[in-house]
Amino acid sequence: MSHIDFDWSRAEQPSIAIVEAITAVTGRNSTDIPPLYDSINPDALNALVTAKGRKTSSDVSLTFSCDGVVLTVTGDGTVTARPDDR
């Protein structure tokens, strides 16, 4: 399992963090990972997780599977990744 903290208020985007988390769990190079949009819309992910106007940054949590990795992304900048054992 990999747990990475990011600051969404800076230039870091959740979609980039997802790729980093997948590489951390799988040990593969980012160029060996299928395009993220095969699993989730990266623009929608970025907009949802970094949306302004929420009462707290932890108001959103999204869990999905991508390339054999289960990922959870939260509005407070946390990305958790683990192998999908299904």
Biopython code that builds the backbone (N, CA, C, O; Angstrom):
import numpy as np
from Bio.PDB.StructureBuilder import StructureBuilder

atoms = [
    (1, "MET", "N", (0.846, -1.172, 0.000)),
    (1, "MET", "CA", (0.000, 0.000, 0.000)),
    (1, "MET", "C", (0.886, 1.228, 0.000)),
    (1, "MET", "O", (1.955, 1.252, 0.611)),
    (2, "SER", "N", (0.419, 2.237, -0.694)),
    (2, "SER", "CA", (1.142, 3.493, -0.768)),
    (2, "SER", "C", (0.206, 4.616, -0.342)),
    (2, "SER", "O", (-0.950, 4.667, -0.763)),
    (3, "HIS", "N", (0.707, 5.498, 0.481)),
    (3, "HIS", "CA", (-0.060, 6.646, 0.966)),
    (3, "HIS", "C", (0.775, 7.884, 0.666)),
    (3, "HIS", "O", (1.896, 8.017, 1.158)),
    (4, "ILE", "N", (0.224, 8.796, -0.148)),
    (4, "ILE", "CA", (0.959, 9.985, -0.551)),
    (4, "ILE", "C", (0.094, 11.202, -0.271)),
    (4, "ILE", "O", (-1.104, 11.196, -0.552)),
    (5, "ASP", "N", (0.697, 12.246, 0.282)),
    (5, "ASP", "CA", (-0.021, 13.495, 0.534)),
    (5, "ASP", "C", (0.398, 14.551, -0.485)),
    (5, "ASP", "O", (1.583, 14.724, -0.767)),
    (6, "PHE", "N", (-0.591, 15.251, -1.029)),
    (6, "PHE", "CA", (-0.360, 16.301, -2.010)),
    (6, "PHE", "C", (-1.058, 17.569, -1.556)),
    (6, "PHE", "O", (-1.923, 17.530, -0.680)),
    (7, "ASP", "N", (-0.682, 18.692, -2.150)),
    (7, "ASP", "CA", (-1.318, 19.973, -1.872)),
    (7, "ASP", "C", (-2.038, 20.412, -3.138)),
    (7, "ASP", "O", (-1.417, 20.940, -4.061)),
    (8, "TRP", "N", (-3.361, 20.193, -3.182)),
    (8, "TRP", "CA", (-4.120, 20.527, -4.381)),
    (8, "TRP", "C", (-4.151, 22.018, -4.656)),
    (8, "TRP", "O", (-4.451, 22.416, -5.781)),
    (9, "SER", "N", (-3.853, 22.867, -3.667)),
    (9, "SER", "CA", (-3.886, 24.315, -3.890)),
    (9, "SER", "C", (-2.667, 24.791, -4.686)),
    (9, "SER", "O", (-2.643, 25.919, -5.178)),
    (10, "ARG", "N", (-1.680, 23.944, -4.806)),
    (10, "ARG", "CA", (-0.512, 24.273, -5.627)),
    (10, "ARG", "C", (-0.723, 23.725, -7.029)),
    (10, "ARG", "O", (-1.855, 23.416, -7.402)),
    (11, "ALA", "N", (0.294, 23.602, -7.780)),
    (11, "ALA", "CA", (0.174, 23.160, -9.172)),
    (11, "ALA", "C", (-0.120, 21.670, -9.299)),
    (11, "ALA", "O", (-0.441, 21.197, -10.390)),
    (12, "GLU", "N", (-0.015, 20.924, -8.202)),
    (12, "GLU", "CA", (-0.233, 19.479, -8.261)),
    (12, "GLU", "C", (-1.682, 19.173, -8.618)),
    (12, "GLU", "O", (-2.605, 19.742, -8.034)),
    (13, "GLN", "N", (-1.879, 18.278, -9.572)),
    (13, "GLN", "CA", (-3.224, 17.878, -9.956)),
    (13, "GLN", "C", (-3.464, 16.434, -9.529)),
    (13, "GLN", "O", (-2.554, 15.608, -9.599)),
    (14, "PRO", "N", (-4.674, 16.126, -9.090)),
    (14, "PRO", "CA", (-4.977, 14.763, -8.670)),
    (14, "PRO", "C", (-4.657, 13.717, -9.738)),
    (14, "PRO", "O", (-4.189, 12.627, -9.409)),
    (15, "SER", "N", (-4.899, 14.029, -10.989)),
    (15, "SER", "CA", (-4.631, 13.043, -12.046)),
    (15, "SER", "C", (-3.145, 12.701, -12.134)),
    (15, "SER", "O", (-2.799, 11.556, -12.423)),
    (16, "ILE", "N", (-2.279, 13.648, -11.898)),
    (16, "ILE", "CA", (-0.830, 13.395, -11.885)),
    (16, "ILE", "C", (-0.474, 12.573, -10.648)),
    (16, "ILE", "O", (0.354, 11.665, -10.720)),
    (17, "ALA", "N", (-1.096, 12.889, -9.525)),
    (17, "ALA", "CA", (-0.844, 12.155, -8.285)),
    (17, "ALA", "C", (-1.252, 10.688, -8.430)),
    (17, "ALA", "O", (-0.593, 9.803, -7.883)),
    (18, "ILE", "N", (-2.327, 10.431, -9.158)),
    (18, "ILE", "CA", (-2.783, 9.056, -9.378)),
    (18, "ILE", "C", (-1.710, 8.253, -10.104)),
    (18, "ILE", "O", (-1.408, 7.122, -9.724)),
    (19, "VAL", "N", (-1.142, 8.837, -11.140)),
    (19, "VAL", "CA", (-0.090, 8.150, -11.894)),
    (19, "VAL", "C", (1.106, 7.864, -10.990)),
    (19, "VAL", "O", (1.672, 6.772, -11.036)),
    (20, "GLU", "N", (1.491, 8.834, -10.174)),
    (20, "GLU", "CA", (2.606, 8.635, -9.239)),
    (20, "GLU", "C", (2.304, 7.508, -8.253)),
    (20, "GLU", "O", (3.182, 6.710, -7.927)),
    (21, "ALA", "N", (1.075, 7.447, -7.787)),
    (21, "ALA", "CA", (0.693, 6.398, -6.835)),
    (21, "ALA", "C", (0.715, 5.022, -7.504)),
    (21, "ALA", "O", (1.153, 4.044, -6.898)),
    (22, "ILE", "N", (0.253, 4.946, -8.729)),
    (22, "ILE", "CA", (0.280, 3.670, -9.444)),
    (22, "ILE", "C", (1.713, 3.199, -9.640)),
    (22, "ILE", "O", (2.000, 2.015, -9.463)),
    (23, "THR", "N", (2.609, 4.095, -9.998)),
    (23, "THR", "CA", (4.013, 3.701, -10.179)),
    (23, "THR", "C", (4.632, 3.262, -8.858)),
    (23, "THR", "O", (5.467, 2.358, -8.834)),
    (24, "ALA", "N", (4.227, 3.896, -7.758)),
    (24, "ALA", "CA", (4.763, 3.524, -6.449)),
    (24, "ALA", "C", (4.332, 2.114, -6.057)),
    (24, "ALA", "O", (5.119, 1.366, -5.477)),
    (25, "VAL", "N", (3.098, 1.747, -6.366)),
    (25, "VAL", "CA", (2.571, 0.432, -5.990)),
    (25, "VAL", "C", (3.080, -0.663, -6.926)),
    (25, "VAL", "O", (3.411, -1.760, -6.477)),
    (26, "THR", "N", (3.144, -0.370, -8.211)),
    (26, "THR", "CA", (3.481, -1.409, -9.192)),
    (26, "THR", "C", (4.964, -1.495, -9.501)),
    (26, "THR", "O", (5.435, -2.525, -9.984)),
    (27, "GLY", "N", (5.714, -0.418, -9.229)),
    (27, "GLY", "CA", (7.133, -0.400, -9.560)),
    (27, "GLY", "C", (7.406, -0.169, -11.034)),
    (27, "GLY", "O", (8.547, -0.265, -11.486)),
    (28, "ARG", "N", (6.361, 0.133, -11.778)),
    (28, "ARG", "CA", (6.519, 0.384, -13.214)),
    (28, "ARG", "C", (6.773, 1.844, -13.498)),
    (28, "ARG", "O", (6.505, 2.708, -12.664)),
    (29, "ASN", "N", (7.289, 2.113, -14.676)),
    (29, "ASN", "CA", (7.513, 3.471, -15.152)),
    (29, "ASN", "C", (6.165, 4.057, -15.575)),
    (29, "ASN", "O", (5.286, 3.323, -16.026)),
    (30, "SER", "N", (5.999, 5.354, -15.436)),
    (30, "SER", "CA", (4.728, 5.984, -15.790)),
    (30, "SER", "C", (4.381, 5.799, -17.268)),
    (30, "SER", "O", (3.205, 5.817, -17.631)),
    (31, "THR", "N", (5.383, 5.623, -18.113)),
    (31, "THR", "CA", (5.109, 5.415, -19.541)),
    (31, "THR", "C", (4.586, 4.004, -19.830)),
    (31, "THR", "O", (4.103, 3.735, -20.930)),
    (32, "ASP", "N", (4.681, 3.108, -18.849)),
    (32, "ASP", "CA", (4.188, 1.739, -19.006)),
    (32, "ASP", "C", (2.761, 1.560, -18.503)),
    (32, "ASP", "O", (2.209, 0.462, -18.571)),
    (33, "ILE", "N", (2.169, 2.629, -18.003)),
    (33, "ILE", "CA", (0.812, 2.589, -17.459)),
    (33, "ILE", "C", (-0.166, 3.026, -18.547)),
    (33, "ILE", "O", (0.085, 4.018, -19.233)),
    (34, "PRO", "N", (-1.274, 2.307, -18.718)),
    (34, "PRO", "CA", (-2.270, 2.732, -19.718)),
    (34, "PRO", "C", (-2.776, 4.144, -19.403)),
    (34, "PRO", "O", (-2.711, 4.584, -18.255)),
    (35, "PRO", "N", (-3.270, 4.842, -20.400)),
    (35, "PRO", "CA", (-3.794, 6.199, -20.161)),
    (35, "PRO", "C", (-4.844, 6.203, -19.055)),
    (35, "PRO", "O", (-5.704, 5.324, -18.996)),
    (36, "LEU", "N", (-4.762, 7.190, -18.191)),
    (36, "LEU", "CA", (-5.686, 7.291, -17.067)),
    (36, "LEU", "C", (-7.134, 7.364, -17.542)),
    (36, "LEU", "O", (-8.026, 6.826, -16.885)),
    (37, "TYR", "N", (-7.375, 8.018, -18.668)),
    (37, "TYR", "CA", (-8.749, 8.166, -19.149)),
    (37, "TYR", "C", (-9.390, 6.843, -19.553)),
    (37, "TYR", "O", (-10.587, 6.805, -19.838)),
    (38, "ASP", "N", (-8.617, 5.752, -19.584)),
    (38, "ASP", "CA", (-9.215, 4.435, -19.802)),
    (38, "ASP", "C", (-10.016, 3.992, -18.570)),
    (38, "ASP", "O", (-10.884, 3.125, -18.672)),
    (39, "SER", "N", (-9.723, 4.587, -17.411)),
    (39, "SER", "CA", (-10.396, 4.215, -16.156)),
    (39, "SER", "C", (-11.284, 5.312, -15.595)),
    (39, "SER", "O", (-12.317, 5.035, -14.985)),
    (40, "ILE", "N", (-10.877, 6.563, -15.804)),
    (40, "ILE", "CA", (-11.612, 7.694, -15.218)),
    (40, "ILE", "C", (-11.302, 8.948, -16.032)),
    (40, "ILE", "O", (-10.231, 9.057, -16.628)),
    (41, "ASN", "N", (-12.223, 9.875, -16.054)),
    (41, "ASN", "CA", (-12.001, 11.134, -16.762)),
    (41, "ASN", "C", (-11.081, 12.013, -15.916)),
    (41, "ASN", "O", (-11.498, 12.483, -14.857)),
    (42, "PRO", "N", (-9.834, 12.250, -16.355)),
    (42, "PRO", "CA", (-8.887, 13.019, -15.543)),
    (42, "PRO", "C", (-9.348, 14.451, -15.268)),
    (42, "PRO", "O", (-9.126, 14.966, -14.172)),
    (43, "ASP", "N", (-9.986, 15.100, -16.242)),
    (43, "ASP", "CA", (-10.455, 16.473, -16.031)),
    (43, "ASP", "C", (-11.554, 16.518, -14.978)),
    (43, "ASP", "O", (-11.578, 17.412, -14.133)),
    (44, "ALA", "N", (-12.468, 15.545, -15.035)),
    (44, "ALA", "CA", (-13.538, 15.483, -14.033)),
    (44, "ALA", "C", (-12.962, 15.183, -12.650)),
    (44, "ALA", "O", (-13.388, 15.771, -11.656)),
    (45, "LEU", "N", (-11.996, 14.272, -12.588)),
    (45, "LEU", "CA", (-11.328, 13.952, -11.316)),
    (45, "LEU", "C", (-10.692, 15.207, -10.724)),
    (45, "LEU", "O", (-10.895, 15.514, -9.549)),
    (46, "ASN", "N", (-9.930, 15.926, -11.529)),
    (46, "ASN", "CA", (-9.270, 17.145, -11.050)),
    (46, "ASN", "C", (-10.287, 18.165, -10.552)),
    (46, "ASN", "O", (-10.101, 18.766, -9.494)),
    (47, "ALA", "N", (-11.360, 18.359, -11.314)),
    (47, "ALA", "CA", (-12.382, 19.339, -10.934)),
    (47, "ALA", "C", (-13.098, 18.936, -9.649)),
    (47, "ALA", "O", (-13.339, 19.776, -8.782)),
    (48, "LEU", "N", (-13.438, 17.661, -9.526)),
    (48, "LEU", "CA", (-14.150, 17.186, -8.341)),
    (48, "LEU", "C", (-13.309, 17.311, -7.078)),
    (48, "LEU", "O", (-13.780, 17.817, -6.060)),
    (49, "VAL", "N", (-12.081, 16.855, -7.145)),
    (49, "VAL", "CA", (-11.242, 16.798, -5.945)),
    (49, "VAL", "C", (-10.741, 18.174, -5.528)),
    (49, "VAL", "O", (-10.532, 18.412, -4.339)),
    (50, "THR", "N", (-10.544, 19.074, -6.465)),
    (50, "THR", "CA", (-10.000, 20.392, -6.125)),
    (50, "THR", "C", (-11.072, 21.482, -6.112)),
    (50, "THR", "O", (-10.737, 22.663, -6.032)),
    (51, "ALA", "N", (-12.346, 21.115, -6.189)),
    (51, "ALA", "CA", (-13.436, 22.086, -6.263)),
    (51, "ALA", "C", (-13.400, 23.064, -5.098)),
    (51, "ALA", "O", (-13.230, 22.683, -3.940)),
    (52, "LYS", "N", (-13.562, 24.304, -5.432)),
    (52, "LYS", "CA", (-13.633, 25.352, -4.409)),
    (52, "LYS", "C", (-15.059, 25.417, -3.863)),
    (52, "LYS", "O", (-16.000, 24.975, -4.522)),
    (53, "GLY", "N", (-15.213, 25.961, -2.671)),
    (53, "GLY", "CA", (-16.541, 26.170, -2.116)),
    (53, "GLY", "C", (-17.038, 25.075, -1.200)),
    (53, "GLY", "O", (-18.122, 25.197, -0.631)),
    (54, "ARG", "N", (-16.273, 24.008, -1.043)),
    (54, "ARG", "CA", (-16.695, 22.983, -0.085)),
    (54, "ARG", "C", (-16.451, 23.505, 1.322)),
    (54, "ARG", "O", (-15.567, 24.334, 1.540)),
    (55, "LYS", "N", (-17.238, 23.018, 2.274)),
    (55, "LYS", "CA", (-17.078, 23.466, 3.655)),
    (55, "LYS", "C", (-15.722, 23.062, 4.215)),
    (55, "LYS", "O", (-15.062, 23.858, 4.883)),
    (56, "THR", "N", (-15.307, 21.838, 3.948)),
    (56, "THR", "CA", (-13.983, 21.389, 4.375)),
    (56, "THR", "C", (-13.339, 20.639, 3.225)),
    (56, "THR", "O", (-14.023, 20.187, 2.307)),
    (57, "SER", "N", (-12.045, 20.511, 3.276)),
    (57, "SER", "CA", (-11.335, 19.840, 2.198)),
    (57, "SER", "C", (-11.574, 18.337, 2.191)),
    (57, "SER", "O", (-11.261, 17.672, 1.204)),
    (58, "SER", "N", (-12.116, 17.794, 3.263)),
    (58, "SER", "CA", (-12.352, 16.356, 3.312)),
    (58, "SER", "C", (-13.775, 15.997, 2.895)),
    (58, "SER", "O", (-14.206, 14.863, 3.103)),
    (59, "ASP", "N", (-14.515, 16.944, 2.308)),
    (59, "ASP", "CA", (-15.892, 16.685, 1.886)),
    (59, "ASP", "C", (-16.000, 15.697, 0.742)),
    (59, "ASP", "O", (-17.094, 15.204, 0.465)),
    (60, "VAL", "N", (-14.904, 15.393, 0.070)),
    (60, "VAL", "CA", (-14.979, 14.502, -1.078)),
    (60, "VAL", "C", (-13.960, 13.372, -0.951)),
    (60, "VAL", "O", (-12.825, 13.577, -0.520)),
    (61, "SER", "N", (-14.393, 12.191, -1.332)),
    (61, "SER", "CA", (-13.517, 11.024, -1.378)),
    (61, "SER", "C", (-13.977, 10.172, -2.547)),
    (61, "SER", "O", (-15.167, 9.889, -2.687)),
    (62, "LEU", "N", (-13.048, 9.768, -3.374)),
    (62, "LEU", "CA", (-13.363, 8.989, -4.562)),
    (62, "LEU", "C", (-12.474, 7.761, -4.598)),
    (62, "LEU", "O", (-11.253, 7.872, -4.489)),
    (63, "THR", "N", (-13.080, 6.587, -4.752)),
    (63, "THR", "CA", (-12.330, 5.336, -4.843)),
    (63, "THR", "C", (-12.657, 4.676, -6.176)),
    (63, "THR", "O", (-13.822, 4.564, -6.559)),
    (64, "PHE", "N", (-11.614, 4.240, -6.876)),
    (64, "PHE", "CA", (-11.791, 3.571, -8.157)),
    (64, "PHE", "C", (-10.583, 2.690, -8.427)),
    (64, "PHE", "O", (-9.566, 2.777, -7.739)),
    (65, "SER", "N", (-10.709, 1.841, -9.438)),
    (65, "SER", "CA", (-9.637, 0.927, -9.815)),
    (65, "SER", "C", (-9.051, 1.364, -11.145)),
    (65, "SER", "O", (-9.774, 1.758, -12.061)),
    (66, "CYS", "N", (-7.732, 1.287, -11.238)),
    (66, "CYS", "CA", (-7.036, 1.660, -12.472)),
    (66, "CYS", "C", (-5.815, 0.773, -12.635)),
    (66, "CYS", "O", (-4.922, 0.777, -11.787)),
    (67, "ASP", "N", (-5.773, 0.028, -13.700)),
    (67, "ASP", "CA", (-4.610, -0.791, -14.048)),
    (67, "ASP", "C", (-4.165, -1.706, -12.905)),
    (67, "ASP", "O", (-2.973, -1.818, -12.619)),
    (68, "GLY", "N", (-5.130, -2.357, -12.257)),
    (68, "GLY", "CA", (-4.808, -3.307, -11.203)),
    (68, "GLY", "C", (-4.494, -2.692, -9.857)),
    (68, "GLY", "O", (-3.968, -3.366, -8.971)),
    (69, "VAL", "N", (-4.813, -1.411, -9.696)),
    (69, "VAL", "CA", (-4.560, -0.704, -8.438)),
    (69, "VAL", "C", (-5.862, -0.037, -7.991)),
    (69, "VAL", "O", (-6.538, 0.616, -8.787)),
    (70, "VAL", "N", (-6.208, -0.206, -6.711)),
    (70, "VAL", "CA", (-7.361, 0.483, -6.131)),
    (70, "VAL", "C", (-6.849, 1.783, -5.529)),
    (70, "VAL", "O", (-5.929, 1.789, -4.710)),
    (71, "LEU", "N", (-7.462, 2.880, -5.950)),
    (71, "LEU", "CA", (-7.011, 4.208, -5.529)),
    (71, "LEU", "C", (-8.127, 4.942, -4.808)),
    (71, "LEU", "O", (-9.292, 4.860, -5.200)),
    (72, "THR", "N", (-7.767, 5.656, -3.756)),
    (72, "THR", "CA", (-8.692, 6.553, -3.076)),
    (72, "THR", "C", (-8.052, 7.931, -3.066)),
    (72, "THR", "O", (-6.918, 8.104, -2.619)),
    (73, "VAL", "N", (-8.797, 8.908, -3.564)),
    (73, "VAL", "CA", (-8.331, 10.289, -3.644)),
    (73, "VAL", "C", (-9.288, 11.136, -2.824)),
    (73, "VAL", "O", (-10.505, 11.006, -2.960)),
    (74, "THR", "N", (-8.749, 12.007, -1.969)),
    (74, "THR", "CA", (-9.605, 12.863, -1.148)),
    (74, "THR", "C", (-9.313, 14.333, -1.414)),
    (74, "THR", "O", (-8.265, 14.695, -1.949)),
    (75, "GLY", "N", (-10.258, 15.158, -1.029)),
    (75, "GLY", "CA", (-10.125, 16.588, -1.215)),
    (75, "GLY", "C", (-9.038, 17.217, -0.379)),
    (75, "GLY", "O", (-8.605, 18.332, -0.668)),
    (76, "ASP", "N", (-8.581, 16.520, 0.662)),
    (76, "ASP", "CA", (-7.528, 17.098, 1.503)),
    (76, "ASP", "C", (-6.120, 16.778, 0.983)),
    (76, "ASP", "O", (-5.126, 17.125, 1.622)),
    (77, "GLY", "N", (-6.041, 16.111, -0.186)),
    (77, "GLY", "CA", (-4.743, 15.856, -0.790)),
    (77, "GLY", "C", (-4.175, 14.476, -0.549)),
    (77, "GLY", "O", (-3.011, 14.228, -0.864)),
    (78, "THR", "N", (-4.960, 13.579, -0.004)),
    (78, "THR", "CA", (-4.477, 12.236, 0.267)),
    (78, "THR", "C", (-4.781, 11.318, -0.911)),
    (78, "THR", "O", (-5.897, 11.298, -1.430)),
    (79, "VAL", "N", (-3.779, 10.567, -1.317)),
    (79, "VAL", "CA", (-3.959, 9.520, -2.322)),
    (79, "VAL", "C", (-3.460, 8.226, -1.706)),
    (79, "VAL", "O", (-2.305, 8.132, -1.293)),
    (80, "THR", "N", (-4.330, 7.232, -1.646)),
    (80, "THR", "CA", (-3.964, 5.917, -1.133)),
    (80, "THR", "C", (-4.108, 4.921, -2.276)),
    (80, "THR", "O", (-5.104, 4.935, -2.999)),
    (81, "ALA", "N", (-3.119, 4.066, -2.433)),
    (81, "ALA", "CA", (-3.139, 3.089, -3.520)),
    (81, "ALA", "C", (-2.723, 1.726, -2.977)),
    (81, "ALA", "O", (-1.812, 1.613, -2.157)),
    (82, "ARG", "N", (-3.422, 0.688, -3.460)),
    (82, "ARG", "CA", (-3.068, -0.679, -3.080)),
    (82, "ARG", "C", (-3.383, -1.582, -4.262)),
    (82, "ARG", "O", (-4.250, -1.260, -5.075)),
    (83, "PRO", "N", (-2.691, -2.706, -4.365)),
    (83, "PRO", "CA", (-2.992, -3.644, -5.448)),
    (83, "PRO", "C", (-4.446, -4.117, -5.356)),
    (83, "PRO", "O", (-4.971, -4.339, -4.265)),
    (84, "ASP", "N", (-5.074, -4.264, -6.500)),
    (84, "ASP", "CA", (-6.443, -4.777, -6.565)),
    (84, "ASP", "C", (-6.346, -6.295, -6.567)),
    (84, "ASP", "O", (-5.926, -6.889, -7.560)),
    (85, "ASP", "N", (-6.731, -6.925, -5.467)),
    (85, "ASP", "CA", (-6.575, -8.359, -5.287)),
    (85, "ASP", "C", (-7.730, -9.176, -5.849)),
    (85, "ASP", "O", (-7.815, -10.377, -5.593)),
    (86, "ARG", "N", (-8.612, -8.550, -6.606)),
    (86, "ARG", "CA", (-9.756, -9.283, -7.166)),
    (86, "ARG", "C", (-9.312, -10.263, -8.192)),
    (86, "ARG", "O", (-10.138, -10.969, -8.770)),
]
sb = StructureBuilder()
sb.init_structure("model")
sb.init_model(0)
sb.init_chain("A")
sb.init_seg("    ")
for serial, (resi, resn, name, xyz) in enumerate(atoms, 1):
    if name == "N":
        sb.init_residue(resn, " ", resi, " ")
    sb.init_atom(name, np.array(xyz, "f"), 0.0, 1.0, " ", f" {name:<3s}", serial, name[0])
structure = sb.get_structure()
